[in-house]
Amino acid sequence: MREELAGAPPLAGAEIGRFSTDMKVIAKLFDGFADPTRMSILAYLARHGETRVSELVEAVGATQPRVSVHLQCLAWCGYVKVRREGRAAYYSITDERVLEILRLGESLLADNREHVEACETTDEC
């Protein structure tokens, strides 16, 4: 399917409409990034590579259960993967495309940060 859409506009194969299953799934894709704790986890993993949960807890400043819940969400969505070694769990970014989404977000934010920070609309949607 990727080859078919090469050169096409973004979401060319998706049905448009607020009740569209395609749009609901795409929105869920972005919901996976829509939390400061999850974004902190992803940013840390992007900078440091494979990391133990205990290190993520310290870096993020959240409790171990809270970080674990967010890691489960990120893993379920396919953004991170886990490798177990004995009792230790090591997490890393699953796919280069996740890093690219983070890079694109950072780039867009660099040009629009003051607008995003001032936006009150997204809190009410």
C-alpha positions as CSV (number, residue, x, y, z in Angstrom):
1,M,0.0,0.0,0.0
2,R,2.9,2.4,0.7
3,E,4.1,2.1,-2.9
4,E,0.6,2.9,-4.2
5,L,0.5,6.1,-2.3
6,A,4.0,7.3,-3.1
7,G,3.7,10.8,-4.4
8,A,0.1,11.1,-3.3
9,P,-1.0,13.7,-0.8
10,P,-1.0,12.7,2.9
11,L,-4.0,10.5,3.8
12,A,-5.0,10.1,0.2
13,G,-6.3,6.6,0.8
14,A,-8.3,7.5,3.9
15,E,-12.0,8.2,4.0
16,I,-12.7,11.8,5.1
17,G,-15.4,12.6,7.7
18,R,-15.6,12.9,11.4
19,F,-17.3,9.5,11.7
20,S,-14.8,7.9,9.3
21,T,-13.1,4.8,10.8
22,D,-10.0,5.8,8.9
23,M,-9.9,9.3,10.6
24,K,-10.7,7.8,14.0
25,V,-7.7,5.4,13.8
26,I,-5.4,8.1,12.5
27,A,-6.5,10.4,15.4
28,K,-5.7,7.5,17.8
29,L,-2.2,7.3,16.2
30,F,-1.6,10.9,17.3
31,D,-3.2,10.4,20.7
32,G,-0.4,8.0,21.5
33,F,1.9,11.1,21.4
34,A,-0.5,13.4,23.1
35,D,0.7,13.2,26.7
36,P,3.7,14.9,28.4
37,T,4.8,11.7,30.2
38,R,4.7,9.7,27.0
39,M,6.5,12.4,25.1
40,S,9.2,12.6,27.8
41,I,9.6,8.8,27.6
42,L,10.0,9.0,23.8
43,A,12.4,11.9,23.9
44,Y,14.5,10.2,26.5
45,L,14.6,6.9,24.5
46,A,15.4,8.9,21.3
47,R,18.4,10.5,23.1
48,H,19.7,7.5,25.0
49,G,18.5,4.4,23.2
50,E,17.6,1.3,25.0
51,T,16.8,2.1,28.6
52,R,15.8,0.3,31.8
53,V,12.4,1.2,33.3
54,S,14.1,2.5,36.5
55,E,16.1,5.0,34.6
56,L,13.0,6.2,32.8
57,V,11.2,6.6,36.1
58,E,14.1,8.8,37.4
59,A,14.3,10.8,34.1
60,V,10.6,11.4,33.7
61,G,9.9,12.2,37.4
62,A,6.9,10.0,37.7
63,T,6.2,6.9,39.7
64,Q,7.1,3.5,38.4
65,P,3.5,2.4,38.0
66,R,2.6,5.6,36.1
67,V,5.7,5.2,33.8
68,S,4.8,1.5,33.3
69,V,1.2,2.4,32.2
70,H,2.5,4.9,29.7
71,L,5.1,2.3,28.4
72,Q,2.3,-0.2,27.9
73,C,0.4,2.4,25.9
74,L,3.4,3.2,23.8
75,A,4.2,-0.5,23.3
76,W,0.6,-1.3,22.4
77,C,0.6,1.4,19.8
78,G,3.9,0.1,18.4
79,Y,6.1,3.1,19.3
80,V,8.4,1.3,21.7
81,K,9.4,-2.3,22.2
82,V,10.6,-4.2,25.3
83,R,13.4,-6.6,25.8
84,R,13.5,-8.6,29.0
85,E,16.7,-9.7,30.7
86,G,15.9,-11.6,33.9
87,R,13.7,-9.3,35.9
88,A,14.8,-6.2,34.1
89,A,12.9,-4.6,31.3
90,Y,14.6,-2.5,28.6
91,Y,12.7,-0.2,26.3
92,S,13.6,1.3,23.0
93,I,12.0,3.1,20.1
94,T,10.5,0.5,17.7
95,D,10.8,2.1,14.4
96,E,12.8,5.0,12.7
97,R,9.4,6.4,11.6
98,V,8.6,7.2,15.3
99,L,11.8,9.2,15.4
100,E,10.8,10.9,12.2
101,I,7.4,11.9,13.6
102,L,9.2,13.4,16.6
103,R,11.6,15.3,14.3
104,L,8.8,16.6,12.2
105,G,6.9,17.7,15.4
106,E,10.0,19.5,16.7
107,S,10.5,21.2,13.3
108,L,6.9,22.4,13.1
109,L,7.0,23.5,16.7
110,A,10.2,25.5,16.0
111,D,8.2,27.7,13.6
112,N,5.0,27.8,15.6
113,R,5.8,27.4,19.3
114,E,4.2,30.7,20.4
115,H,1.0,29.8,18.6
116,V,0.8,26.3,20.0
117,E,1.5,27.6,23.5
118,A,-1.2,30.2,23.2
119,C,-3.7,27.9,21.6
120,E,-6.8,27.4,23.8
121,T,-8.9,25.6,21.2
122,T,-7.3,22.2,21.6
123,D,-8.2,22.0,25.3
124,E,-11.8,22.4,24.4
125,C,-12.1,20.0,21.4
